C-alpha cells in the first residue's frame, strides 16, 4: 500500500491534547484554538487521540467529534493521524471514523488484556487494520512492551500495517527488527526530543512531540539542528529546557498529560483538565513548572511558533 504520509518525513509529529472542562466535558472551542496554534507551525503531522490525547478515556461520540473537527481543520495542510484502541469493536469503529474524517493513518494501541497472547493480539491488529483500510502505526508502548519478532512476523502479510511508533526505547530491539524484516516496518522515534540524537544516527529521523503543544519552536529547532548535524546544540537545548521539563513531569505517575496541559495553560493556551484516572499537578509542582517556563523564555507560547 502506498503510504502518502511518509512524503512528509523526516519531520515532527505533534500530539495535541484533548481539552476537558471542569465539568469533564469535551471543550470543542479550546480544542479548535489549540489545533490552529499547532497548524501555524512547521510540524509535519498532527496525531490526535494518542496517549497525550487521552484516547482510552474518550467516548465514541466524543471521538467522532474530535475526528470530524481534526479532519475539517487539518485538511491537506499537514499529515493527519488518529489514535485507535479500546475494545475490538470500539477500535474498528474508531478506525472507520478516522478514515472517513480524512486521516492518512491510524495509530493503533494494544488493548488491555488480563490474558495477553501473541496470536490474539495479532488478530486484534489484523481486524482493526482491515476496518481502517489506511496505513497503520503500531504503538509500541512502555506498558505493553516491545512488539515481539514473532508477533511482527504474523503481521507481515497485513498490507497496511506499515509503521511502528516506538515509545519503549529499546534500541537493541529495533536493530533486531531491522535485521529480521529490513525496511518492512518504518520506525518512528516515539521517545521524542530526548532520544533524537540516538535514533537519528540509526536512520530514524522522524520523532513525536507532546511538548510541541506549547513550545513548537524549540521542538522544530531540535529537528533543524539534527538535520545540520549539530548534536552538541541539541544537547544544550535538552539540558537547558527539555530534561528539566521531564524531571517535573516524572515527579508523579499520572503527570504525563497533565504536565503538558498545565504548561499550555501557563503559556496562555487552553489545555483544560485531564480526565480520571490521570491527575492534575499539585500547586507546588505547578509553581515549579511556571518558574521553569519563565526562566527558559518559553512563555508565552504565542511568540514561540
N, C-alpha and C positions, 0 to 999 in steps of 0.2 A: 504493500500500500504506500502511495506517495505521502510523505509527511511534510506538508507545507510549513509547519511550524518551524522546522529546522532552518528554513531560509532566514530566520530572524536571529540565529545564533552564530557566533558567540554573543552573549548578552546577559542581561539580568532579568530574572522573572520576579516581579513584585507580588507579594501575597497580601492583598487587602484584608482588613478586619471586617467582621460583620458587627456593626454597632447595635447595641440594645439599649432601650430606655431604662429608667429607674423602675418602670413597671414590667420589665422583662419582655418588652415587645420589640420587634424589628423596627429600627429607626431609618426609614427609607430616605428622608431628607439628608440625614447625616451620611448615609451610605453614598448617595449621589455626590455630595460635596467631596468626600474622600476619594472616590473614583476619579473625579475630574482633576483633583490635585495630582494623582498618580499618572493620569493621562498626559499631563503637561510636563513630562519628564522624558529622559532617554531610555526608560525601561523598555525592554524588548517585548515583554508579555506580562499579562496580569493573570494570576491564578486565584480564583475565588473559592471559598468554602474548603480551604485546606485546614490544617490544624490551626493556623492563625485566624482563619475564618470560622472556627468552632463548628465545623461540619457535623460532628457527632451529636450536637445538641440542637440542630436545626430541624424544624418540622418540614414535611414535604411541601405544604403550602408556602412556607417561608422560602424554601429552596427555589420554588418556581418563581417567586417574586425576585429573588436575588439574581437568578439566571436571566430572567427577562430584562431587568434593568441593566445588568452587565452586558448582555448582548446588544441592547439598544445603544448604550453609551460607548462601548469599546469599538463595535463595528469592525472595520478593517484597519483601524489606527495602530493596533498592537495585536500580538497573539492573544487569544482568549482561551483560558483553561478553566475547567470547573472540577472541583473535588467531588468524588463519588464514594459512597460507602454505606455503612449500617447493614441491615439485613439484605439478603439476596434480592428480594422483591423491591425493597426501597432503593437499593443501588441500581437495579435495572431501570426503575422509574427515573431516578436522577440522571442516569446516562442518556436516556431518550430525551429528557428535558434539556440537558446540556447541548445535545446535538441540534435540537430544534431552535435553541437560542443562538446558534451560530458558533459554538465552541469549536476550536481547531483540535482540541484534545481533552481528555479527561484524566484526572489524577485519581487512581483507584487505590483506596486504602483497605488493608486487610480487615475483615470483620472480627469482632470479639468471638472467641470460642473457648469453652472450657474443656474441649477435647480436640485440640488442633491436630491436623494431619495434612500431609502434603497433597494427597490425592483430592481431598475435599476442597482444599484451598485452591488448587489448580482448577477444579471445576467451577468454583466461585468466580475466579478471574476470567475464565473462558466464557462463562454465561453472561457476565456483565459486559465484557468486551463485545460479545455478539449483539447485545442490546445497544451499545454505543455506536458501532459502525464507523467510528472515527478513531484516530490514533489514541493509544492508551499509555500513560505513565503508570508503572507500578511504583508504589510508595514504600520504600524500604526504611522503616522507622526504627527508633531505638526500642520501643516497647514490643514490636512484632519480630524484631531480629532481622538478620540478613535473609535475602531470597536465596535459599539453598540451590546449589547447582542442579540437583535432581528436579526441583520444582521448576526452575527455568527451562530445563530440558523438556519437561512436559508441555511447555508453552511455546516452544519454538515454531510450532505449526499454526499458532494463532496470529494471523497476518497483521492485525492492527495493534498487537502488544509490542511496542517498539522502543520504549524508553523506561528508564529507572531513575526516580528521584531518590538519591541516597541521603538519608538523614541518620545513618548509622555510623559512618565514618571509618569503616574497616577497609582501609586501602588494600590490604592483603587480599581480602575477598574480591575486591574489584579486579585485581590483577589475575586472580584465578578465573573469574568470569570472562575476562578478555581473552585469556589464553585458551579457554574452552570454546567460547562462542564467537570470538572475533568481534566484528562490529554489529552483530545481530541486535544487541540492545544498546541504545545510546544512553550513556550515563550522564546524569546532571548532578552537580555539586549542591546537594540539599543541606549541607552543613554551613552554608552561607559564607559571609565575609571572612571569618577567621581561617577558613580552610582554603581560600583562593590560591595561595602560593603552592600548597601541597598538591591540590587537584590540577592546577594549571600545568604544572610540569609533567603530569601524566596524560596530558592531552584533553582534560576535561575543562572546557573554557566557558561554560555557562553555569551560573550559580543563582540560587534563590535568595530572596531577602524579605524579611518581615520589617527590618529596620527602615526599609525604603518607604514605609508608611508615613514616616515623619522626617527622615533625613536622606532623601533620594540622591542628593548631590554627592554626599560622601560615598555612597554606595557606587555611583557611577564613576566617581574619581578612582575608586579601587579598581574597577574594570579597566579604565584607561591606563592606569599605572601598570597593570598586568600586561596589557597589550603592548606597552612600551618596554616591558622587561624590567621595570623599576620596582623590584620586590623589597628593597630597603625602604622605599617610600610607602609601600603597603604596610610594612611592619610598623612604621611610625604611626600611621593612622589607626592601626589595630591597637597598638599600645596606648595611644592617647585617648581614643574615643570608644572603640568597639569592645575591647576587653573589659574596661570599667563598666560599660553598659551590661555586658553579660554577667559580670560579677554581681550586680544588683539584681538582675533577673534570676540568678541562681540562688539567691538567699532563701527562697521558699519554693517548694513544689507547688505548682498552680499559678506561678507568675509568668509563664512563657508568653501568654497572650496579654495578660493584664499589664505587664510592663510596657508593651507596645501601645496599648490603648491609653495608658496613663501618660506616656511620653507624648502621644498625639495631643491629648488634652492640654498638657503643659505648653505645647508648641502652637496652640490655637486651632487645632483640628478636632472635630467631634468624634473622638474614639468611642465614646459610650462605655457601657458597663459590660463586664463579662457575664456569662451565664453559668450557673451551677452545673458541674461540681468545681469549676475554676473559682479562684478567689481574687478579691481586689487587693491592691497593695496597702500595707499599713501606712498611716500618716508619716511615720518615721522614714520608711523606705521611699515613699513618695517625695519627701523633702530632700533626701539624698539624691534622688534621680533629678529633681528640679535643679539642684545645685550643680550637678554634672552637666546638664544641658546648658546652663548659663555659662559655666566655666569653659566649655568647649565651643561655644558660639553656635550651638545647634538651634537655639531659639532665636526668632520664631521660624517655623517651618517654611513660611511663605517666601523667605529670601534664600532658601537653600534648594530650590528646584533646579 
